[in-house]
């Protein structure tokens, strides 16, 4: 299992959020999630300008095994999407916490991030899943 970066917050459904400090939050799926999915072959991202709702499906990642919804951890407006994933969805498999980010949201309620799991709590959740 790879290291879980200390600057991320997580949902139990394996999405991560990185607070960028300018009212924006970058969203992606965890390394654990990409391992469960296997080789990703397609990613459907929201459009810039779309409004996403915390807890609602905002993107889809598709692997050779299954398609899986990605839930937004925060509410706000999409201000950037990782267009490189259209041609190289496997970037998520290779670098889930780096180049494999999905989209950036301008957050309406910054406190929503505080309700997410910190890296330690997320690691504990993964350990429970393994048993």
N, C-alpha and C positions, 0 to 999 in steps of 0.2 A: 504494500500500500504506500502511496506517495505521501510526502509531508503535506499537512494541511496548513496553508499560509495563515499566519496569525492576524492579518489585517482583514480577514473576511468574516462575514456572518452568513448563517445557513438556514434554510428551511428544512423541515423534516423530509420534504419531497426532493431533497438533494440539489436545490438551486443555491447559488451563492450570490452575495452582494458585496461590492467593495465601494465604500464611501469615498468619493473623490475630493470632498472638501469644498466644492464650489456649488453645492446644492444638487450635484449629480451623483448617480449611483450606477456602477457598471454591474451587469447581471450575466451569469453564466451557469453552467451545470457542473457539479462536482466531479472530481476524478473518479470517485466511487460510482457515480451515475453512468459515466461513459464506459466504465468497465462492465457494468451490468448490461448495458445496451449492446456492447460490441462495436464492430466497425460501422461508423456512421456514414451514410450514403447520401443524406439529404437533410437540409435544415430550412425550415420555413420561419422567417423572422417577421416581426411587426414592421410597419413602415415608419419612417421619420414623420413625426407629427401625430402618430396614433396615441391615444390615451390608453394606458394600461392600468388595471385595477389590482391592488394587492390581493393575492390568493386566487386570481383568475388566470386561466390559460392565456399565454401571451405569445408563445412560439411553439414550434413542433420540431423535435429531432427524430430522425428516422434512421434505423440501422437495418442490417440484413435480417435481424430478428424481429423487430417491432418498431412501431411509431410511438412516441411518448410526448405528452404535453409538457411544456415548460411553464411553470407558474411564476408570475411576477411577485417578488417579495415586497414590492412597494407600489404605491399609486403615483402616477405622474404622466408626463409626456415623453415619448421616445424622441431623443435628440440625435442619436447616432446608432447605426447598426453596423455589424461586422460583415460588410459585403464580400469580403474575401472567402467567407464560408460557403458561398454559393458554388464556387469552383472547387473548394477544398474543405468539405465538411469534416474530413478526417483530422483537421487541425485540432478539433475538440478532443479527439482521442490522444493526440500527441502532446497537447499543452492546455489542459482544461482550465487552468487558473491563469493562463497568460494569453497567448495569441488566440486561444479558443473562446474568448468572451463572445457573448451574443449581441447585447445591445446596451445602450446607456439611457437612463431615464432622468429627466429633471424632476426631482421629487417634490410632491405636494406636502407630505407630512414626514419630515426627517425622522421623527420618533419611531416610525414603523420599523426602522432598522434595529432599534433597541429591543424589539420583541423577538428578534430572530435568535437562533442558537449561536453561541460563540464557538470558536474552533474546538475547545475542549469538550463542550457539550455535544457537538456534532461527532467528534471522535468516539465519545461514549455511545452515542446512538448507533454508530457503525459497528462497534463491538457487540452491542446487544443483538443487532441484526445477524451477526455471524454465528450466534449460539442457537 
